[in-house]
Amino acid sequence: MEEEAARSWELIQQLRGLHPTLDPWRQTNRIKAKAAANPEITTLEEFLAVMHANIKPDLSGVRFSLFSGDVDRADGASIMVRIGGWQPDTGGVRLEFHSSEFADLLVGDESLADRLVAMGADILDPEIGGLSREDHPVKDHPEPYDYTQGWKMFFPASSPHWAQAGALATASYPTANGAVFTYGTPDTYPTILDTWPKNS
């Protein structure tokens, strides 16, 4: 469990240098004042302490969240880490970027968007990953690759969906064990991915 958490911490460390709103990081809280009062998390030991504080004795996994930036401006990011306990899903990391300025940077500089997804893929070594717009509706049925559609999507070369993912892509960016595929633009990717054959 600590090994998986350490990967998430490494991702946070790499995010810090991408934009001013991606630092510092604190544990979330439903009450804004308490979230703002939470101490900055600056070391792996502090990060692991947050994880251990969220472990429930009746669950084999853990789920916890952090946020970055100014809580009053809500212009940073949030990360939700889920490790084990939800078989067959062994966990995952979800990042949400709330800064319109950072979003504009990603749209305006595709190489930055590619590097962001590739960085997450290389650190976390997931089975699949993606970068998508929050305002695009989620379908009521699963995609053939069992993941949310994304403008940028990571697939490892070992994925059974590798060939089809590459066939529909409009561009690709290599990673350590796969590639980040681009599907059009942040506005058009659903149209492209809707053509994915349902049985592949």
Secondary structure, DSSP 8 states (H G I E B T S, - for coil): -HHHHHHHHHHHHHHTTT-GGG--EEE--SSHHHHHHS----SHHHHHHHHHHT--TT-SSEEEEEEES-TTTT-SEEEEEEEEEETTEEEEEEEEE--HHHHHHHHH-HHHHHHHHHHHHHHH--S-EEE--TTS---SS--TTSS---SEEEEETTSTTHHHHHHH-SEEEE-SSEEEEE-S-TTTHHHHHTTS-TT-
